[in-house]
Every structure is written in C-alpha cells, then in structure tokens.
Amino acid sequence: MNSTDWAGAVGAGGVFLFLMVVVWQVAATWRARMLAAREEQYKRLAARYAELLEDNVELHRRTLEELTQARASITSMEKMMRSID
C-alpha cells in the first residue's frame, strides 16, 4: 500500500465517522423533542385532571347541601305530621 491508499482509507474512515456522529446527533435531538412533547402532554393532562377534580369536589359539596336541605325539610314535615296526630 502506498501513501495515497492510506490517505484515502483514513479519509473514508473520517467521513464515515462524521456521518455516524451526525446521524447520532439527529437521533438524539429527535428523541429529546419527543420526550419534551410527551412531558407537555402529561402537564396538560395533569392540569385537566386537577380541573375535573375541583369540579367533582364542587358537585359533591352541592349535593351534600341539597341532601342536608332535603333532610331538614323531611324532618320539619315529620314534626308537622306528628303535631297533627
């Protein structure tokens, strides 16, 4: 082998190595973007869950108030019915 063969082999190896690094970096960048997008989706999902949880708590509070009022009505009606007897 002469020196031009060695230079060609080293040059080809360098180009191959460079292409490997470029592909590796592109893949790493793509993966990072995908992870960031997934994290953003999780944040939106968590915010939506918190909103639904607050709505659910409010509905439970209203239901409890309505049941308490209904129970008070029933109790007053029972007293009235007992007083009529």
DRENDREN-635576 format. One record per atom (N, C-alpha, C, CB): residue in one letter; residue number from 0; x negated, z negated, y negated; atom name. Coordinates in nm, 3 decimals. Glycine has a CB too. Example, Ala and Ser with C-alpha at 12.3 -4.5 7.8 and 13.67 -1.06 7.14 Angstrom:
<atoms>
<atom a, 0, <-1.319, -0.780, 0.569>, N>
<atom a, 0, <-1.230, -0.780, 0.450>, CA>
<atom a, 0, <-1.320, -0.780, 0.330>, C>
<atom a, 0, <-1.131, -0.905, 0.447>, CB>
<atom s, 1, <-1.285, -0.708, 0.225>, N>
<atom s, 1, <-1.367, -0.714, 0.106>, CA>
<atom s, 1, <-1.290, -0.787, -0.003>, C>
<atom s, 1, <-1.408, -0.572, 0.060>, CB>
</atoms>
This chain:
<atoms>
<atom m, 0, <-0.084, 0.000, 0.118>, N>
<atom m, 0, <0.000, 0.000, 0.000>, CA>
<atom m, 0, <-0.089, 0.000, -0.124>, C>
<atom m, 0, <0.096, -0.122, 0.000>, CB>
<atom n, 1, <-0.049, 0.078, -0.217>, N>
<atom n, 1, <-0.126, 0.081, -0.341>, CA>
<atom n, 1, <-0.054, -0.005, -0.446>, C>
<atom n, 1, <-0.145, 0.227, -0.392>, CB>
<atom s, 2, <-0.111, -0.011, -0.565>, N>
<atom s, 2, <-0.059, -0.099, -0.670>, CA>
<atom s, 2, <0.077, -0.054, -0.723>, C>
<atom s, 2, <-0.158, -0.107, -0.784>, CB>
<atom t, 3, <0.105, 0.072, -0.720>, N>
<atom t, 3, <0.237, 0.118, -0.767>, CA>
<atom t, 3, <0.346, 0.080, -0.670>, C>
<atom t, 3, <0.237, 0.270, -0.788>, CB>
<atom d, 4, <0.313, 0.075, -0.540>, N>
<atom d, 4, <0.411, 0.030, -0.442>, CA>
<atom d, 4, <0.445, -0.117, -0.466>, C>
<atom d, 4, <0.359, 0.050, -0.298>, CB>
<atom w, 5, <0.342, -0.198, -0.491>, N>
<atom w, 5, <0.363, -0.340, -0.519>, CA>
<atom w, 5, <0.444, -0.358, -0.647>, C>
<atom w, 5, <0.228, -0.414, -0.529>, CB>
<atom a, 6, <0.412, -0.283, -0.747>, N>
<atom a, 6, <0.484, -0.294, -0.874>, CA>
<atom a, 6, <0.631, -0.254, -0.855>, C>
<atom a, 6, <0.417, -0.204, -0.982>, CB>
<atom g, 7, <0.655, -0.150, -0.777>, N>
<atom g, 7, <0.792, -0.109, -0.750>, CA>
<atom g, 7, <0.869, -0.214, -0.672>, C>
<atom g, 7, <0.794, 0.023, -0.674>, CB>
<atom a, 8, <0.802, -0.275, -0.572>, N>
<atom a, 8, <0.866, -0.379, -0.492>, CA>
<atom a, 8, <0.897, -0.502, -0.577>, C>
<atom a, 8, <0.777, -0.419, -0.373>, CB>
<atom v, 9, <0.801, -0.543, -0.660>, N>
<atom v, 9, <0.823, -0.659, -0.747>, CA>
<atom v, 9, <0.933, -0.627, -0.849>, C>
<atom v, 9, <0.692, -0.699, -0.820>, CB>
<atom g, 10, <0.933, -0.507, -0.904>, N>
<atom g, 10, <1.037, -0.465, -0.999>, CA>
<atom g, 10, <1.175, -0.464, -0.936>, C>
<atom g, 10, <1.005, -0.327, -1.055>, CB>
<atom a, 11, <1.183, -0.409, -0.815>, N>
<atom a, 11, <1.312, -0.406, -0.744>, CA>
<atom a, 11, <1.358, -0.547, -0.713>, C>
<atom a, 11, <1.300, -0.322, -0.614>, CB>
<atom g, 12, <1.265, -0.632, -0.671>, N>
<atom g, 12, <1.300, -0.772, -0.643>, CA>
<atom g, 12, <1.348, -0.843, -0.769>, C>
<atom g, 12, <1.180, -0.847, -0.584>, CB>
<atom g, 13, <1.280, -0.814, -0.880>, N>
<atom g, 13, <1.321, -0.875, -1.007>, CA>
<atom g, 13, <1.460, -0.831, -1.050>, C>
<atom g, 13, <1.222, -0.841, -1.116>, CB>
<atom v, 14, <1.487, -0.702, -1.035>, N>
<atom v, 14, <1.620, -0.651, -1.070>, CA>
<atom v, 14, <1.725, -0.713, -0.979>, C>
<atom v, 14, <1.624, -0.496, -1.060>, CB>
<atom f, 15, <1.696, -0.720, -0.850>, N>
<atom f, 15, <1.788, -0.781, -0.754>, CA>
<atom f, 15, <1.814, -0.927, -0.790>, C>
<atom f, 15, <1.733, -0.770, -0.611>, CB>
<atom l, 16, <1.709, -1.001, -0.821>, N>
<atom l, 16, <1.723, -1.141, -0.859>, CA>
<atom l, 16, <1.805, -1.155, -0.987>, C>
<atom l, 16, <1.584, -1.205, -0.879>, CB>
<atom f, 17, <1.778, -1.067, -1.084>, N>
<atom f, 17, <1.854, -1.070, -1.209>, CA>
<atom f, 17, <2.003, -1.047, -1.183>, C>
<atom f, 17, <1.800, -0.963, -1.307>, CB>
<atom l, 18, <2.034, -0.949, -1.098>, N>
<atom l, 18, <2.174, -0.921, -1.066>, CA>
<atom l, 18, <2.240, -1.038, -0.994>, C>
<atom l, 18, <2.185, -0.795, -0.980>, CB>
<atom m, 19, <2.165, -1.104, -0.909>, N>
<atom m, 19, <2.219, -1.222, -0.840>, CA>
<atom m, 19, <2.252, -1.332, -0.941>, C>
<atom m, 19, <2.118, -1.276, -0.735>, CB>
<atom v, 20, <2.163, -1.354, -1.035>, N>
<atom v, 20, <2.187, -1.457, -1.137>, CA>
<atom v, 20, <2.309, -1.421, -1.222>, C>
<atom v, 20, <2.062, -1.475, -1.227>, CB>
<atom v, 21, <2.321, -1.294, -1.260>, N>
<atom v, 21, <2.436, -1.250, -1.340>, CA>
<atom v, 21, <2.566, -1.272, -1.263>, C>
<atom v, 21, <2.421, -1.102, -1.381>, CB>
<atom v, 22, <2.570, -1.231, -1.138>, N>
<atom v, 22, <2.690, -1.249, -1.056>, CA>
<atom v, 22, <2.721, -1.398, -1.041>, C>
<atom v, 22, <2.672, -1.183, -0.918>, CB>
<atom w, 23, <2.620, -1.478, -1.017>, N>
<atom w, 23, <2.638, -1.623, -1.002>, CA>
<atom w, 23, <2.698, -1.683, -1.130>, C>
<atom w, 23, <2.503, -1.693, -0.968>, CB>
<atom q, 24, <2.646, -1.644, -1.245>, N>
<atom q, 24, <2.697, -1.697, -1.372>, CA>
<atom q, 24, <2.839, -1.651, -1.400>, C>
<atom q, 24, <2.605, -1.655, -1.486>, CB>
<atom v, 25, <2.870, -1.527, -1.369>, N>
<atom v, 25, <3.006, -1.477, -1.387>, CA>
<atom v, 25, <3.102, -1.556, -1.298>, C>
<atom v, 25, <3.014, -1.325, -1.355>, CB>
<atom a, 26, <3.063, -1.579, -1.174>, N>
<atom a, 26, <3.148, -1.656, -1.083>, CA>
<atom a, 26, <3.165, -1.800, -1.132>, C>
<atom a, 26, <3.088, -1.656, -0.941>, CB>
<atom a, 27, <3.058, -1.860, -1.181>, N>
<atom a, 27, <3.066, -1.998, -1.231>, CA>
<atom a, 27, <3.156, -2.005, -1.354>, C>
<atom a, 27, <2.926, -2.052, -1.264>, CB>
<atom t, 28, <3.145, -1.908, -1.441>, N>
<atom t, 28, <3.230, -1.904, -1.561>, CA>
<atom t, 28, <3.376, -1.886, -1.523>, C>
<atom t, 28, <3.186, -1.792, -1.656>, CB>
<atom w, 29, <3.403, -1.798, -1.430>, N>
<atom w, 29, <3.540, -1.775, -1.384>, CA>
<atom w, 29, <3.598, -1.903, -1.323>, C>
<atom w, 29, <3.545, -1.660, -1.281>, CB>
<atom r, 30, <3.517, -1.970, -1.241>, N>
<atom r, 30, <3.563, -2.095, -1.178>, CA>
<atom r, 30, <3.592, -2.202, -1.283>, C>
<atom r, 30, <3.458, -2.147, -1.077>, CB>
<atom a, 31, <3.507, -2.213, -1.383>, N>
<atom a, 31, <3.528, -2.312, -1.490>, CA>
<atom a, 31, <3.657, -2.282, -1.566>, C>
<atom a, 31, <3.409, -2.313, -1.587>, CB>
<atom r, 32, <3.682, -2.155, -1.593>, N>
<atom r, 32, <3.806, -2.119, -1.663>, CA>
<atom r, 32, <3.928, -2.152, -1.578>, C>
<atom r, 32, <3.807, -1.970, -1.698>, CB>
<atom m, 33, <3.920, -2.127, -1.450>, N>
<atom m, 33, <4.032, -2.158, -1.361>, CA>
<atom m, 33, <4.057, -2.309, -1.356>, C>
<atom m, 33, <4.005, -2.105, -1.219>, CB>
<atom l, 34, <3.951, -2.387, -1.349>, N>
<atom l, 34, <3.967, -2.533, -1.348>, CA>
<atom l, 34, <4.026, -2.583, -1.479>, C>
<atom l, 34, <3.832, -2.601, -1.321>, CB>
<atom a, 35, <3.984, -2.525, -1.590>, N>
<atom a, 35, <4.039, -2.564, -1.720>, CA>
<atom a, 35, <4.187, -2.529, -1.729>, C>
<atom a, 35, <3.962, -2.496, -1.835>, CB>
<atom a, 36, <4.224, -2.413, -1.678>, N>
<atom a, 36, <4.365, -2.374, -1.679>, CA>
<atom a, 36, <4.447, -2.467, -1.590>, C>
<atom a, 36, <4.381, -2.228, -1.631>, CB>
<atom r, 37, <4.394, -2.504, -1.477>, N>
<atom r, 37, <4.465, -2.595, -1.387>, CA>
<atom r, 37, <4.481, -2.732, -1.453>, C>
<atom r, 37, <4.389, -2.609, -1.254>, CB>
<atom e, 38, <4.378, -2.778, -1.520>, N>
<atom e, 38, <4.386, -2.906, -1.589>, CA>
<atom e, 38, <4.492, -2.902, -1.698>, C>
<atom e, 38, <4.250, -2.945, -1.648>, CB>
<atom e, 39, <4.501, -2.792, -1.770>, N>
<atom e, 39, <4.602, -2.776, -1.874>, CA>
<atom e, 39, <4.742, -2.779, -1.813>, C>
<atom e, 39, <4.581, -2.645, -1.953>, CB>
<atom q, 40, <4.759, -2.716, -1.698>, N>
<atom q, 40, <4.888, -2.720, -1.630>, CA>
<atom q, 40, <4.924, -2.862, -1.588>, C>
<atom q, 40, <4.887, -2.627, -1.507>, CB>
<atom y, 41, <4.826, -2.937, -1.538>, N>
<atom y, 41, <4.851, -3.076, -1.500>, CA>
<atom y, 41, <4.890, -3.160, -1.621>, C>
<atom y, 41, <4.727, -3.135, -1.433>, CB>
<atom k, 42, <4.827, -3.135, -1.735>, N>
<atom k, 42, <4.863, -3.209, -1.857>, CA>
<atom k, 42, <5.006, -3.179, -1.898>, C>
<atom k, 42, <4.766, -3.175, -1.972>, CB>
<atom r, 43, <5.044, -3.051, -1.893>, N>
<atom r, 43, <5.181, -3.015, -1.928>, CA>
<atom r, 43, <5.280, -3.077, -1.830>, C>
<atom r, 43, <5.198, -2.862, -1.930>, CB>
<atom l, 44, <5.245, -3.076, -1.702>, N>
<atom l, 44, <5.333, -3.134, -1.601>, CA>
<atom l, 44, <5.347, -3.285, -1.623>, C>
<atom l, 44, <5.278, -3.106, -1.461>, CB>
<atom a, 45, <5.239, -3.352, -1.654>, N>
<atom a, 45, <5.244, -3.496, -1.680>, CA>
<atom a, 45, <5.328, -3.527, -1.803>, C>
<atom a, 45, <5.102, -3.553, -1.698>, CB>
<atom a, 46, <5.316, -3.445, -1.907>, N>
<atom a, 46, <5.396, -3.466, -2.027>, CA>
<atom a, 46, <5.544, -3.446, -1.996>, C>
<atom a, 46, <5.352, -3.371, -2.140>, CB>
<atom r, 47, <5.575, -3.343, -1.919>, N>
<atom r, 47, <5.714, -3.316, -1.880>, CA>
<atom r, 47, <5.769, -3.431, -1.795>, C>
<atom r, 47, <5.725, -3.182, -1.803>, CB>
<atom y, 48, <5.687, -3.482, -1.705>, N>
<atom y, 48, <5.730, -3.595, -1.621>, CA>
<atom y, 48, <5.759, -3.717, -1.707>, C>
<atom y, 48, <5.622, -3.628, -1.515>, CB>
<atom a, 49, <5.673, -3.745, -1.805>, N>
<atom a, 49, <5.694, -3.859, -1.893>, CA>
<atom a, 49, <5.824, -3.842, -1.972>, C>
<atom a, 49, <5.575, -3.877, -1.990>, CB>
<atom e, 50, <5.850, -3.721, -2.018>, N>
<atom e, 50, <5.974, -3.694, -2.092>, CA>
<atom e, 50, <6.096, -3.716, -2.003>, C>
<atom e, 50, <5.973, -3.550, -2.147>, CB>
<atom l, 51, <6.090, -3.665, -1.882>, N>
<atom l, 51, <6.203, -3.684, -1.789>, CA>
<atom l, 51, <6.221, -3.830, -1.753>, C>
<atom l, 51, <6.182, -3.601, -1.663>, CB>
<atom l, 52, <6.112, -3.901, -1.740>, N>
<atom l, 52, <6.120, -4.044, -1.708>, CA>
<atom l, 52, <6.186, -4.121, -1.821>, C>
<atom l, 52, <5.980, -4.101, -1.680>, CB>
<atom e, 53, <6.151, -4.088, -1.945>, N>
<atom e, 53, <6.215, -4.152, -2.060>, CA>
<atom e, 53, <6.364, -4.121, -2.063>, C>
<atom e, 53, <6.148, -4.107, -2.192>, CB>
<atom d, 54, <6.400, -3.995, -2.037>, N>
<atom d, 54, <6.541, -3.958, -2.032>, CA>
<atom d, 54, <6.615, -4.035, -1.923>, C>
<atom d, 54, <6.556, -3.806, -2.008>, CB>
<atom n, 55, <6.550, -4.048, -1.809>, N>
<atom n, 55, <6.611, -4.120, -1.697>, CA>
<atom n, 55, <6.633, -4.267, -1.731>, C>
<atom n, 55, <6.525, -4.107, -1.572>, CB>
<atom v, 56, <6.535, -4.328, -1.796>, N>
<atom v, 56, <6.548, -4.469, -1.835>, CA>
<atom v, 56, <6.663, -4.485, -1.934>, C>
<atom v, 56, <6.416, -4.523, -1.897>, CB>
<atom e, 57, <6.674, -4.391, -2.028>, N>
<atom e, 57, <6.783, -4.396, -2.126>, CA>
<atom e, 57, <6.918, -4.381, -2.057>, C>
<atom e, 57, <6.765, -4.286, -2.232>, CB>
<atom l, 58, <6.929, -4.292, -1.959>, N>
<atom l, 58, <7.054, -4.277, -1.885>, CA>
<atom l, 58, <7.090, -4.403, -1.808>, C>
<atom l, 58, <7.045, -4.158, -1.789>, CB>
<atom h, 59, <6.991, -4.465, -1.749>, N>
<atom h, 59, <7.016, -4.591, -1.677>, CA>
<atom h, 59, <7.063, -4.700, -1.773>, C>
<atom h, 59, <6.889, -4.637, -1.602>, CB>
<atom r, 60, <7.003, -4.705, -1.892>, N>
<atom r, 60, <7.042, -4.806, -1.990>, CA>
<atom r, 60, <7.187, -4.783, -2.033>, C>
<atom r, 60, <6.949, -4.802, -2.113>, CB>
<atom r, 61, <7.225, -4.658, -2.060>, N>
<atom r, 61, <7.363, -4.627, -2.099>, CA>
<atom r, 61, <7.461, -4.662, -1.987>, C>
<atom r, 61, <7.377, -4.479, -2.135>, CB>
<atom t, 62, <7.425, -4.627, -1.865>, N>
<atom t, 62, <7.511, -4.657, -1.751>, CA>
<atom t, 62, <7.531, -4.806, -1.736>, C>
<atom t, 62, <7.454, -4.599, -1.623>, CB>
<atom l, 63, <7.424, -4.881, -1.754>, N>
<atom l, 63, <7.435, -5.027, -1.745>, CA>
<atom l, 63, <7.526, -5.081, -1.854>, C>
<atom l, 63, <7.297, -5.092, -1.754>, CB>
<atom e, 64, <7.515, -5.028, -1.975>, N>
<atom e, 64, <7.603, -5.072, -2.084>, CA>
<atom e, 64, <7.749, -5.040, -2.052>, C>
<atom e, 64, <7.562, -5.005, -2.217>, CB>
<atom e, 65, <7.773, -4.919, -2.000>, N>
<atom e, 65, <7.910, -4.880, -1.966>, CA>
<atom e, 65, <7.966, -4.967, -1.855>, C>
<atom e, 65, <7.914, -4.733, -1.923>, CB>
<atom l, 66, <7.884, -4.997, -1.756>, N>
<atom l, 66, <7.930, -5.084, -1.647>, CA>
<atom l, 66, <7.957, -5.225, -1.697>, C>
<atom l, 66, <7.827, -5.087, -1.534>, CB>
<atom t, 67, <7.873, -5.273, -1.788>, N>
<atom t, 67, <7.893, -5.406, -1.845>, CA>
<atom t, 67, <8.024, -5.410, -1.924>, C>
<atom t, 67, <7.774, -5.446, -1.935>, CB>
<atom q, 68, <8.050, -5.304, -2.003>, N>
<atom q, 68, <8.175, -5.298, -2.079>, CA>
<atom q, 68, <8.295, -5.287, -1.985>, C>
<atom q, 68, <8.172, -5.178, -2.175>, CB>
<atom a, 69, <8.281, -5.208, -1.879>, N>
<atom a, 69, <8.390, -5.194, -1.783>, CA>
<atom a, 69, <8.417, -5.328, -1.715>, C>
<atom a, 69, <8.357, -5.086, -1.678>, CB>
<atom r, 70, <8.311, -5.399, -1.681>, N>
<atom r, 70, <8.328, -5.529, -1.616>, CA>
<atom r, 70, <8.396, -5.628, -1.711>, C>
<atom r, 70, <8.192, -5.585, -1.570>, CB>
<atom a, 71, <8.361, -5.623, -1.839>, N>
<atom a, 71, <8.425, -5.710, -1.938>, CA>
<atom a, 71, <8.572, -5.675, -1.950>, C>
<atom a, 71, <8.354, -5.699, -2.075>, CB>
<atom s, 72, <8.605, -5.548, -1.948>, N>
<atom s, 72, <8.745, -5.504, -1.955>, CA>
<atom s, 72, <8.823, -5.553, -1.835>, C>
<atom s, 72, <8.753, -5.351, -1.965>, CB>
<atom i, 73, <8.764, -5.536, -1.719>, N>
<atom i, 73, <8.831, -5.580, -1.596>, CA>
<atom i, 73, <8.852, -5.730, -1.598>, C>
<atom i, 73, <8.750, -5.539, -1.471>, CB>
<atom t, 74, <8.752, -5.803, -1.643>, N>
<atom t, 74, <8.763, -5.949, -1.650>, CA>
<atom t, 74, <8.874, -5.989, -1.746>, C>
<atom t, 74, <8.630, -6.013, -1.694>, CB>
<atom s, 75, <8.881, -5.924, -1.862>, N>
<atom s, 75, <8.987, -5.959, -1.957>, CA>
<atom s, 75, <9.125, -5.923, -1.901>, C>
<atom s, 75, <8.965, -5.888, -2.092>, CB>
<atom m, 76, <9.133, -5.810, -1.828>, N>
<atom m, 76, <9.261, -5.773, -1.767>, CA>
<atom m, 76, <9.299, -5.874, -1.659>, C>
<atom m, 76, <9.254, -5.632, -1.708>, CB>
<atom e, 77, <9.204, -5.921, -1.582>, N>
<atom e, 77, <9.233, -6.022, -1.480>, CA>
<atom e, 77, <9.284, -6.150, -1.544>, C>
<atom e, 77, <9.108, -6.050, -1.395>, CB>
<atom k, 78, <9.224, -6.192, -1.655>, N>
<atom k, 78, <9.270, -6.312, -1.725>, CA>
<atom k, 78, <9.412, -6.292, -1.775>, C>
<atom k, 78, <9.176, -6.346, -1.842>, CB>
<atom m, 79, <9.439, -6.173, -1.831>, N>
<atom m, 79, <9.572, -6.145, -1.883>, CA>
<atom m, 79, <9.675, -6.147, -1.770>, C>
<atom m, 79, <9.574, -6.009, -1.955>, CB>
<atom m, 80, <9.640, -6.088, -1.656>, N>
<atom m, 80, <9.733, -6.083, -1.542>, CA>
<atom m, 80, <9.758, -6.224, -1.489>, C>
<atom m, 80, <9.676, -5.992, -1.430>, CB>
<atom r, 81, <9.656, -6.308, -1.489>, N>
<atom r, 81, <9.673, -6.446, -1.441>, CA>
<atom r, 81, <9.762, -6.526, -1.537>, C>
<atom r, 81, <9.535, -6.515, -1.425>, CB>
<atom s, 82, <9.746, -6.496, -1.665>, N>
<atom s, 82, <9.829, -6.569, -1.761>, CA>
<atom s, 82, <9.975, -6.528, -1.753>, C>
<atom s, 82, <9.778, -6.549, -1.902>, CB>
<atom i, 83, <10.001, -6.405, -1.710>, N>
<atom i, 83, <10.140, -6.358, -1.695>, CA>
<atom i, 83, <10.203, -6.424, -1.574>, C>
<atom i, 83, <10.146, -6.205, -1.682>, CB>
<atom d, 84, <10.130, -6.445, -1.469>, N>
<atom d, 84, <10.185, -6.508, -1.346>, CA>
<atom d, 84, <10.224, -6.644, -1.376>, C>
<atom d, 84, <10.087, -6.507, -1.230>, CB>
</atoms>
